């Protein structure tokens, strides 16, 4: 059968039909951004200290000095997880002793927050942290909540492609949209952290599945209160259900399933939308018969490590995706910990991605992939290492450096999709990108714990993320350059990793661009 692109060439490449589908698919994944980064606010940890019961018989002086203090950024702040032993200070208060004058506070015995915590409401009215006291001995649950969401994303990455191959792109697109929206709505009624987290895993599965299926379909056709916040985030997902009547199934997938008449109906509808008269016969009987009888050679995931060259590319791609993901999600999740207004910082963190995507698009169009990726990663990693050198009083400069780092990492993250797809041959391209994407999910699972390290050293997350990003930039320079070269169809046609010597037997041939086979002799040399 003729190539699908050849069959449908009469439609044009960017007519009204293609633009409409692009807009609708883009609208369908808007809720994904909400769910992906909502945990920044849902799991925000406000300033807190041990609660001292109102029933405790304490003088005003002892009540004001009931919490030990510690130094933070050059100022004294109440300890978050300790208080002076309540029975002791009640006794001192009854005796009329004054704190600091009659009693040395540094020698007083301390205890944990036996009566709970007082949470500041300057930024958040409530979060899951304040709702279920996820602080002190329970603070490990906060990063775990985020990590488990990304575990759901990882699981969704595995199943979404298989489901859309089996049941159709459109059906799974709206099914996963319903999963994401429905279970996000159920989170509003969570009665404990365990219920919230289990539902969050399912939301993560729907979130990535919705995005992946929308991406495939598009490619083939062309408040402060955490419960109210969740409610607001689910509304766009409900509204997107109306798109069912406007987004068609993928004609490519329908053809692969032998549903030729349905595919032809969609193609003719696209032609009508574009103001084009479709041919009287789009698929002739001989082509359909040939398609039905043709057996394609099967490939497995083992092909990604079968030869030395593809094995090296697979390993390097996994490292590249994992470290970029750690940097991107780590910087995104760490935004509330920056100085200044948390909402403004999150807004800036999102806005800085817009020029990053524009830059990535320009670089992909005009410059080599390898150097573009390495430059973006060097920029992102180096500025993160400089954050630790900024004096505390110049915290605005530190915020600027973090945003520049986010800019560089985001640009690299957007380019790595295209670069990876160009590195792998057609026969294993989906599997190659899928394995790399899985590595990215592992990076996102680890990223909350990079942020968590900031509780021990404020600059440690930036040092680690900056160092890993720079090392990855160096690794990128050894990948083959794909800019301006035709996509490889077979494993033998793949470009070689630089710095490695290869041997090739005379039986190997390289497919020329015009379709002719020409014997290729490669010396044992490094590229």
N, C-alpha and C positions, 0 to 999 in steps of 0.2 A: 504494500500500500504506500501511496505517496506520503511524505511527511505531513503531519498535521498542520504545521505552519504554512506549507505549500498549498494544502487544500483550502485553508481559510485566509489566504493572502488577500483575497478580494475585499475583506472587511477593513483593511487598513490597520495601522498600528496604534493610533491614538485618537479614535473617533469619539463621538458622544457616548456610545455604549461603553467603551473601555473607561472613559473618564467617570461615568456614573458608577460603574462597579468599583472602581478604585475609591471613590468617595464613600460609598456605602460600606465597603469592607473596612476602611479606615475608621468610620464611625462605630462599627461593631466592636472594635477592640479598644475604644476609649476607656470603658470600665476597667480594662486590664491594668492601666496605669494607676488607677485609684487603689485597686486591691494590692498591687505589688508594693506600693510604698505607704499604704495606710498604716502599717505597723509602726512607722515613725511616730505617729500621733497616738494610735491606739495603745501602744506600749510605752509611751513617754513616762519617764521617771522624774517627778518633781522633787524639789528639795523637801526633806522630811527629817523628823527627829522623834525620839521616844515621847509617847503621850504620858503626861503626869495627870492622874485622875483629879477631877475637880473636888472630889470628896477627901483628898489628902489634906490633912491639917497642916498647911505650910504657910509661913509668912510670905509676903510679896517678894522679899529679898531672896529667900530660899527657893521660891518658885522660879524666879528669874535665873537662878544659878543651879537649877536641878539637872541641867544637861552639860556634860563636859564640852569643851570647845577644842577645835583643831585649826591649824593654819591651812588656808586654801587660797592660792593666788595672792598671797600677801595679806590676807585678811582673816580674822577669826570668825569661824562659823560653827554652829552646834554640831556635835557628833551625830551621825545618822542612826547608829545601832547600839549606843550605850547611854546609860544615865547613871547618876549617882544612886547608890542603894537607897531606895525610898524610905525604908524603916529607919535608917541612920539619920537622914536629913530631917525626917519628921521629929525625931528625938531631939536633934540640935535646935530645931525651930521652937520646940516646946520649952527648951532650956533658955531661950532668949539669946542664943549665940548668933553672931553675925558671920556670914560666909566671907572668906577672904581676910577678915580681921581677926576673928576668934578661932577660925577653923581654916587650916591649910587645905584647899580644895584638891591639890595634886596628890594628897595622901589618902583621900577618901576612897572607899571601896566602890566599885562600879558593878552594874548588872545589865542584863539585856532589856529589851523593850517588852516587859511582861504585860503591859496594858495596851499594846498596839502602838500606832504611830500617828503623828500629826503631819498631814501633807499640805504643802503650800498650794494655794489655788491661784497664784499670780498668773500662771500660764495655762494650766489645765484645770477644768472643773473636776473631771474624773477621767481615769484611764483604767485599763485592766490591772495596772500596777497598784493603784490606790484602791480599786475594787476588792482585790484579793491579796493585798499586802505582799506583793512580790519584791520584797526588799530584804536586805541583810542576809540571813541564812537562806532565804527563798529567792535571792536575786538571780540565781542561775536559771530560773524559769523564764526570765525575760528574753535573753538571747536564744534560749531553746524554742520559744514560741516562734521566733522569726526563722530559725533553722528548720523547724518542722514544716512551716509554710513552704520553704524551698524544697523540702523533701517531697511534698505534694507536687511541686512543679517538676521535680525529677521524675516522679512516677507518671505524671501526665505526659511528659515527653516520650516515654516509652509506648504508651497505649494510644495516643492520639493519631499517630500516623497509621497504625494498623487498623484502627476503627474507621478512619476516613477512607482507607483503601477498600475496606469491606462493605461499608454502608453508605458511602458517598460523602463528598466534602460538605455539601449544604446541610445535610441531616445532622452530621456530627458538629458542625459549626454552631447550630442553634441548640443542640443538646448540651454541649459544653457551656454555652452561654447561659443556659437555664441552670446548670449545676453551679456555676460560679455565682450567679445572682441569687438563686434560691438558698444555698447554704450560707452565703454571706448574710442574707436576711435572717436566717435562723440563729446566727451568732448573736444577734441583738438580745435573744432570750437565754443566753448562756447563764447557768446558775453557778458555775465554778470554772476554774482555769482549765481543768481537764476537758470539759465539754467545749469550751471556746477553742482550744488547741486542736482537738480532733476535727471540728468543723473547719478550722483554718487550713488543715492539711487538704481537705476535700476542695476547698475554695482554690487552693494552689493548683490542684490537679485540673480543675476547670479553667483556671486562668491561662495556663500555658497551652492547654489543648485548644482553647478558643483561638489563641494567637497563632499557633502553628497551622491549624486548619485554615484560618483566614489567609495566612501567608501562602499556603499551598494553593488555595482556591484562586487568590489574586494572581499568583504566578502563572497558573495554568490558563486563566482567561486572559490575561494580559501579561459640726460645731465643736466645740471644746469638749462637750460630753461625748464619751466614746460610743455610747449606744446611739445617740442622735447622728453622730458622724457616720456610723455604719449604715444607718437608714438612708442618709443622703447619698452614700456611695452606691447603694443598690438600685436607686431609682433609674439612673441611666441604663442599667442592664435590662430593666423591665421595658423601657421605651424601645430598646433595640429589637425587641421581639417583632415589632412591626416590619422590620427589614426582611422577614421571611418571604414576603410577597414580591420583593424587588431583587433579591440576590439569587441568581440562577445556580444550578449545579454545574460542575466543571465538565465541559464537553469532552475533554481528554479522558477523564475518569469514566464517563459513560461509554465512550468508545472502547476503553480497555475492558469494560464489563459486557461488551456485546450489545449495548443498548443504543444502537445507531440512530433509530428514529428520534429518540429523545434528544440526542446530541444535535441532530440536524434541525430540529425545531428551535433549539436555543441559538444555533448559528444563524438561522434565517431571521430570528427575532433581532439578533445583534445587527445583521445587515440592514434591517428595516429601521432600527434606531439610528444607524449611521447614515441613512439616506442612500443606501447602495442596493442595487438590484442583484440578488444572489443568483448564481448559475442554476439552471433548471435541474441539473444533477450534481450534487456535491460529492456523494460517495457512490461510485458505480458498483455493480454486483461483483465484478471480478476482484476489486480491491477488498471488499468486505469478506469475500471468501478466502482470499489470501491472508487477511489479518486473522481470521478465525482459526486457520490451520497452522499458522506460523508458531513455532516453539522458540522461545527466547532462552538463551543460555543463562543459567542461574548462578548467582554469586552469593557468598556468605560473608559474614563479618571477618572470617579468617583471612579473606583476601586483603584486608587492611594491614596485615603483618606478614604476608606470604613472601614478598621479596624485600631485600635490604633497603631499597630506596623508599618504597611505600611505608615500610615499618618505621624508618626514621621520620618521615613526614607525619605519620600518625602520632608518634610520641611527641614530636615538637608541637604539633597542633593541640594536643591535649594539654601540654604545659602552658601554651599560649592562651588558650581559652580559660583555663582554670585561674591563672594569675590575673588576667584582665577582669574576670568576673569578681574576684576578691576585691580588686581595687575599685571597681565601679559600685558594687553594692556596699562595700565597706564605707566608702565616702558618702554614699547616699544615706545610709543608716546612721552615720556619725554626725550628720548635719545638726540635729538638736543639741549636740554637745558643744557646738561652737559658741563663742561669746556673742551677745546681742540677741535680738528678737528671733525666737525660734521659727516663727512663721515667715519672716522676711528671709532668713537663711535658707529655709526649704524652698521658698519661691526662687531665690537666686540659684540654688542648686539645680532646679528644673529649667530655668531660663537659659543657663549656660550651656545646656545641651543643644539648644537650637543652633547657635553658630557652630558648635562642634559637628553637628550633622551636615550643615552646609559645607564646612571645610572638608569633611570626609568625602562628600559628593564631588567636590572640585578636584581633590587629590586623586580620587579613583578615575576621574575622566582624563586627567592630564599627566599624571606622574607615576613612576614605578611603584608597585604595591609595597615592596620590601622596604624601601627607604621612607615611604609615607608612614607605614606602620611604625617603624623604628623611631622616626622623629616624634610622632605623637606620644609614644610610650616614654621616650627620653624626657620630653617636656613634662608629662604628668608625673613621672617618678622623681625627677630632680627637684621640682618645686616642693614636693611633699617632704623631702629631706631637709629643706631650708626652713620649714615651719618651726622646728625646735629652736632655731636661732633667733626667732623674733622675740623681743622683750615683751613682758606681760602687758605693759601699758599700750603697746601697739597691736592690740588684738584685731583691729580692723585689717591690718596688713596680713595677719595670719589667716583671716577669713578669705582674703583675696587670693592668697597662695593656694589654699584648699580648693577654691573655685577654679583656679587655673589648672590644678591637678585633675579635677573632675572633668574639665574641658578636654585635656589630653587623653585621658583614659576613655572618655565617651567616644571621641573621634576614633580611637583605635578599636573600640568595641563594635562600632558600626561598620568599620572597614573589614574586620576579621571574617564576617559572614561571606562577603564577596571573595575575599582572598582564599579562604578555605575551599569554597565551591570551585574555584579555578584551579586549585592544586590537584584535586582528585579527578580521576577519569570518570566518564559517564557511567560506566558499569558499576561503580561503587560510590558514586558521588553522594547519594542520599545517606548511605551508611557512614561515610566519612564525616559528613557534616553532623549526622546524628550522634556519633561517638564524641565528637568535639563538643557538641552542645551539652551532652551529658556531663562532660568535664566541667563545663561552665556551671551546671547546676550544683556540682560538688563545691565549686568555688563560692557560690552564693550561700550554700549551707554553712560553710566555714566563716563567711564574712562577719556574722554577728559576734563571733568570738574574738575577731580582731578588734572590733569596737569595744568589746567587754574588757580587753586588756588596758583600755584607757583608764579604768578605775584604779589601776596600780601605777601607771605612768601615763600622763596625758599625751605624751608625744610618741609613745611606743607604737600605736597603730600606724602613725604616719611613717615612722622609720621602717617598719616591716613592709608596709604596702609600697613605699617608695623604692626600697631596695629590690623587692621582687619585680616591680615594674621595670626598673632599669636592667636587671638581669634578663628579663624577657625581651626587652628591646635589642639587646646584644644577640640573643638567640634568633630573633627574627631575621637578622642579617644573613644567616646561613640558609634560609629557605630559598628555593628557586624563585626567580622572577617570572610572573605570569602576564605582566602588562604587555598588551599588543600581540600576544601569542594565541593561536587557536586553542579552544578547549580540548584536552586529551580525551579520547574515547576509550582507549584501552590502557591497562597498567603499563605496558611497554612504552607507551607514548608519553608517559609522565616526565616532566622536567626533573633534573637531578638535584639533589641537595648539594649545596656548595661544600667544598672541603673534604669530600669523600671520594675515594678512588673506586672506579667501577670496571667490571669486566663484562664484555658482551660477546656472546657466541655469534658466528656468522649467520646462524639461522634466524636471528632476531632481525626484524625489519621495522622501519618507521613509516607510518602512513602519511603521505604528503597531503597538502591542503586540497589539491585537485582530485584526490581520491585514488591516485596511483600509488603502488607500492614500490619503494626503492630500497635496495639493500643499504644498510647503514653500518659503517665500521667505526666503532668508538675505541680509542686507545685507552689504556689504563692511565687515566690522568684525573686531576681534580678540577672541578668547575668553579 
